[in-house]
């Protein structure tokens, strides 16, 4: 059975599965909190104690499910989609993915700070061998702060693709993958650093916090790249020298994501930001340097 429902805020009309009766969640169109009416109840409820039974308060997962229902999916012997509502369902899913992507970057930011506290510098982009060839990634160096059991299994006495470490290639911590990238391979990372002179990750050398004279909030550390096919343990990232400094540029090899209209980045102060794809190139280039004397901040 489906409940005919109208959002009291924006007038958005849809059918909601009766299993969500009495529950609250954000409207698919305006995002304001609404409450699905109970069976037999006239009208609708708005976010208030009287209209929402305490025993049925929503957690984040149920809120997302309710939002999907409010966007036009009803259960009548199966799922029946209302085509005009599909974009709203997709928007709800993307909002959840973007929130999780933000949380991933913040966790990485905390791990970077823990590394700084222990070593008084950011990790290098990679640890090199005697010949200067990349041997271990910064993502492996952060493992003790993100996944200690997995860190204990990683061996620094062999390269990232050595016999032991190769067995870990398919065991990437979820924090290294944007959920919008699923169901791509669980061994490919979504997060890289900008590598090159004047960046926070010049290569095998480390940058101390005092070297970031442009300010921590105005300096990029970790950025999103979609479809780069980089194994999470591979010491490979995004060379800053060849960038056009455009978000989601058609030619690829730029900061990019599957989020509509932009990509997520992390700054040296540990904060995650959404950079729109219309950001000016000089501004983005200024954010990539640690000591360029540019007075720029994320939007």
KEZARO-40640 format. One record per residue (C-alpha): residue in three letters; x, y, z. Coordinates in steps of 0.05 Angstrom, whole numbers, padded with zeros to 5 digits, always signed. Layout:
<pts>
alaXYZ/...
</pts>
This chain:
<pts>
unk+00000+00000+00000/unk+00025+00069-00017/unk+00012+00134+00020/unk-00002+00196-00022/unk+00041+00251+00007/unk+00052+00325-00005/unk+00111+00363+00026/unk+00084+00420+00068/unk+00144+00463+00051/unk+00150+00460-00025/unk+00087+00423-00047/unk+00126+00364-00076/unk+00077+00306-00087/unk+00096+00232-00087/unk+00075+00163-00063/unk+00110+00133-00003/unk+00111+00060+00019/unk+00069+00050+00081/unk+00127+00019+00119/unk+00154+00090+00126/unk+00090+00116+00160/unk+00106+00159+00220/unk+00179+00166+00201/unk+00218+00229+00184/unk+00270+00247+00133/unk+00291+00303+00085/unk+00245+00321+00027/unk+00274+00298-00039/unk+00263+00367-00070/unk+00273+00420-00017/unk+00313+00380+00034/unk+00271+00404+00094/unk+00251+00352+00146/unk+00183+00321+00137/unk+00143+00266+00170/unk+00103+00214+00132/unk+00031+00210+00158/unk+00007+00150+00196/unk-00046+00106+00162/unk-00114+00139+00168/unk-00084+00205+00190/unk-00109+00265+00151/unk-00056+00310+00121/unk+00017+00303+00138/unk+00067+00316+00194/unk+00124+00366+00198/unk+00185+00354+00241/unk+00155+00359+00311/unk+00150+00315+00373/unk+00076+00307+00364/unk+00081+00279+00294/unk+00141+00233+00304/unk+00135+00174+00353/unk+00199+00170+00394/unk+00205+00096+00384/unk+00211+00107+00310/unk+00264+00161+00307/unk+00310+00155+00247/unk+00383+00139+00241/unk+00422+00161+00180/unk+00411+00097+00141/unk+00336+00097+00152/unk+00333+00171+00134/unk+00365+00155+00067/unk+00316+00098+00056/unk+00258+00144+00073/unk+00284+00196+00026/unk+00287+00144-00030/unk+00215+00125-00014/unk+00193+00197-00014/unk+00226+00206-00081/unk+00177+00158-00113/unk+00190+00085-00097/unk+00131+00046-00069/unk+00126-00027-00050/unk+00067-00062-00083/unk+00092-00133-00095/unk+00158-00104-00118/unk+00191-00037-00129/unk+00153+00009-00176/unk+00193+00069-00199/unk+00161+00135-00218/unk+00208+00158-00274/unk+00202+00232-00260/unk+00228+00220-00189/unk+00292+00182-00209/unk+00335+00246-00207/unk+00313+00258-00136/unk+00333+00188-00115/unk+00400+00198-00149/unk+00409+00264-00114/unk+00395+00232-00046/unk+00446+00177-00060/unk+00498+00228-00083/unk+00487+00270-00020/unk+00502+00209+00022/unk+00563+00192-00019/unk+00590+00262-00015/unk+00581+00263+00061/unk+00619+00197+00066/unk+00673+00223+00020/unk+00680+00284+00065/unk+00686+00239+00126/unk+00740+00198+00091/unk+00782+00259+00077/unk+00774+00284+00148/unk+00799+00217+00174/unk+00858+00221+00127/unk+00870+00292+00153/unk+00871+00267+00225/unk+00921+00213+00205/unk+00965+00264+00171/unk+00965+00306+00234/unk+00983+00245+00276/unk+01041+00233+00229/unk+01063+00306+00236/unk+01059+00300+00312/unk+01104+00239+00311/unk+01154+00260+00257/unk+01148+00337+00255/unk+01133+00335+00181/unk+01082+00310+00131/unk+01098+00242+00101/unk+01135+00243+00035/unk+01094+00227-00027/unk+01135+00164-00031/unk+01194+00129+00001/unk+01248+00117-00052/unk+01299+00062-00059/unk+01374+00073-00068/unk+01364+00089-00141/unk+01310+00140-00126/unk+01253+00097-00151/unk+01187+00102-00113/unk+01181+00042-00066/unk+01126+00058-00015/unk+01066+00106-00017/unk+01045+00158+00034/unk+00981+00116+00039/unk+01023+00059+00068/unk+01058+00107+00116/unk+00990+00128+00145/unk+00967+00057+00157/unk+00988+00056+00231/unk+00938+00112+00244/unk+00882+00085+00200/unk+00887+00009+00204/unk+00939-00016+00254/unk+00927-00091+00241/unk+00937-00081+00167/unk+00998-00037+00180/unk+01029-00094+00219/unk+01024-00138+00157/unk+01056-00089+00110/unk+01131-00098+00100/unk+01177-00039+00085/unk+01236-00086+00071/unk+01205-00103+00004/unk+01172-00057-00049/unk+01098-00043-00050/unk+01088-00098-00102/unk+01134-00149-00068/unk+01111-00221-00052/unk+01081-00204+00016/unk+01054-00134+00001/unk+01021-00158-00064/unk+00974-00199-00021/unk+00949-00134+00011/unk+00932-00101-00056/unk+00859-00123-00051/unk+00851-00104+00022/unk+00847-00028+00016/unk+00816+00007+00076/unk+00749+00038+00056/unk+00775+00106+00077/unk+00818+00108+00014/unk+00758+00102-00034/unk+00702+00151-00049/unk+00636+00113-00046/unk+00614+00145-00112/unk+00668+00102-00145/unk+00633+00036-00127/unk+00627-00016-00154/unk+00696-00005-00183/unk+00753-00049-00159/unk+00762-00044-00083/unk+00837-00040-00093/unk+00837+00026-00131/unk+00843+00090-00091/unk+00804+00155-00103/unk+00852+00199-00063/unk+00920+00223-00085/unk+00968+00280-00068/unk+00995+00333-00115/unk+01068+00317-00127/unk+01120+00367-00149/unk+01162+00427-00129/unk+01127+00478-00085/unk+01072+00428-00066/unk+01062+00397+00002/unk+01089+00332-00028/unk+01151+00347-00070/unk+01169+00273-00077/unk+01213+00233-00031/unk+01226+00294+00012/unk+01182+00315+00070/unk+01151+00383+00083/unk+01149+00411+00154/unk+01088+00452+00176/unk+01133+00514+00181/unk+01148+00508+00107/unk+01075+00520+00089/unk+01078+00596+00089/unk+01015+00604+00047/unk+00977+00579+00108/unk+00949+00511+00123/unk+00878+00529+00101/unk+00903+00555+00035/unk+00945+00494+00016/unk+00919+00429-00015/unk+00944+00363+00011/unk+00899+00306-00013/unk+00853+00311-00074/unk+00803+00266-00109/unk+00818+00234-00176/unk+00766+00191-00210/unk+00786+00132-00254/unk+00861+00138-00244/unk+00870+00063-00236/unk+00921+00072-00180/unk+00926+00014-00131/unk+00922+00042-00061/unk+00992+00017-00044/unk+01024+00040-00109/unk+01071+00100-00098/unk+01038+00140-00154/unk+00999+00204-00149/unk+00981+00266-00190/unk+01040+00306-00218/unk+01026+00380-00208/unk+01072+00401-00264/unk+01027+00376-00319/unk+00961+00401-00291/unk+00915+00449-00327/unk+00884+00463-00258/unk+00813+00450-00279/unk+00763+00408-00239/unk+00733+00349-00278/unk+00769+00369-00342/unk+00749+00326-00402/unk+00821+00307-00417/unk+00831+00273-00349/unk+00894+00274-00307/unk+00865+00329-00265/unk+00829+00335-00199/unk+00764+00300-00213/unk+00707+00259-00183/unk+00640+00227-00197/unk+00606+00281-00155/unk+00566+00328-00199/unk+00596+00397-00209/unk+00661+00389-00171/unk+00708+00347-00129/unk+00728+00340-00056/unk+00797+00361-00031/unk+00833+00364+00036/unk+00873+00424+00059/unk+00933+00424+00106/unk+00890+00444+00165/unk+00853+00378+00160/unk+00789+00406+00132/unk+00752+00376+00072/unk+00725+00423+00019/unk+00683+00416-00044/unk+00715+00452-00102/unk+00665+00470-00157/unk+00686+00456-00228/unk+00680+00530-00245/unk+00736+00550-00197/unk+00785+00597-00229/unk+00850+00564-00253/unk+00896+00616-00219/unk+00860+00604-00153/unk+00866+00529-00158/unk+00939+00534-00178/unk+00951+00580-00118/unk+00920+00528-00072/unk+00968+00476-00097/unk+01030+00512-00072/unk+01058+00518-00002/unk+01097+00582-00009/unk+01072+00620-00070/unk+01050+00681-00031/unk+00980+00675-00062/unk+00924+00700-00018/unk+00874+00645-00036/unk+00827+00601+00004/unk+00779+00545-00016/unk+00708+00569-00034/
</pts>
